[in-house]
Amino acid sequence: MADARIIDVSRGDIEDLRRRLRDTRWPESWPSPLGPSTGWEAGTDLTELRRLVRFWADDFEWDAQQALIEALPWYTADLDGTPVAYLRFDAEVSGGLPIVLTNGWPSTALELVDLARRLATPSQFGGNPASAVTVIVPALPGLPFSPQRPSMNDETHELWHRLMTDHLGFARYAAHGGDLGAGITSRLAQAHPEAVAGIHLLAVAAPREFDVATLTQEEREHLKRVESWVAEEGAYEHQQQTRPLTLAPALSDSPGGLLSWILEKHRAWSDCGGDVSNRFSDTYLATLASVYWFTNSIGTSFRPYYEFAAGFTTRVDRVEVPTAVALFPHDLATPPRSWAERTYNVTRYTLMPRGGHFAPHEEPALLADDIRAFLRTL
């Protein structure tokens, strides 16, 4: 287990958070030409945000959530001077191929706990114990639970490979990731095909180069959808890629602002039908915002966006290891199989019936079943 508490929060920290929440300086509201029923059209709905801020300040029980977090199977590794916290869920029946899971943004390793348990102990969920695999869930550097990388040279996918091989002793393993985690997983497989037996992705890297004349109609429609998404939803990404240090002080100083930034994405990117509470409880959202707040990691969570846009991150050219792609209909993009095959050796392609960007939380059973089916082919 980790030698120290995975998240160290004092009574003073809790009282300071509550004070800041109660003292939130709210922006002036302004009339919308679309009418009062369209509170989310221009961003976070202030009525819903005010309600959640009151809950976070007055009714949320952080101590209970911290106890649950601390009870998880945390470990720490020092990877050549870079400390990484990780969760390890041992398979109830040994012999399966271990797998490393990587979350996206704005999430944490906690989002993957339910999925990890389903993969490691399937009998607890009505499954066959013979399908069990050991699951490793590292906390992304700069996101809650792991400090940021000390330099730009040590990319996260290389840390993951050293964690799985040098530190944990796995000669071969599989990997899964969504969003930021999909990019890390793709680079991991590209760099170490001798060790990575296969990867399971919720998103794919676009081909570095392609001839427009070769695009299928399905691919053209996909690119149009991506273009529309960038125009309508991509402002956060552009800010985090280009001027993250302008945004970071505001979200690091105002918990209400931090919650607003996170909340809007959970509504827009999930299969919630416009009501975020259909998929995420108040306690879930307050816990997520709390771990970002108490670890002061919202600013450092932007760093992968900036490094990628600035060219410091390895690009994905071609992944030859067997690749499974599972697409949830309310995620940011649903590329056709032919588009994924331009970059990956796609051996499994699944269009899910429901779910969104936060699939490990929204639909852990669907996702676990698809990963298990893929692992059987390896």
Secondary structure, DSSP 8 states (H G I E B T S, - for coil): --SS-SS---HHHHHHHHHHHHT---------TT-TT-TTTTSS-HHHHHHHHHHHHHT--HHHHHHHHHTS-EEEEEETTEEEEEEEE--SSTTS--EEEE--TT--GGGGHHHHHHHH-GGGGT--GGG---EEEE--TTSTTS---SSSSS-HHHHHHHIIIIIT--SSEEEEE-THHHHHHHHHHHH-TTTEEEEEESS----S---GGG--HHHHHHHHHHHHHHHHHTHHHHHHHH-HHHHHHHHHH-HHHHHHHHHHHHHHSSSSTT-GGGT--HHHHHHHHHHHHHTT-HHHHTHHHHHHHTT-S-----EEEEEEEEE-TBSS----HHHHHTTEEEEEEEE-SS-BTTHHHH-HHHHHHHHHHHHHH-
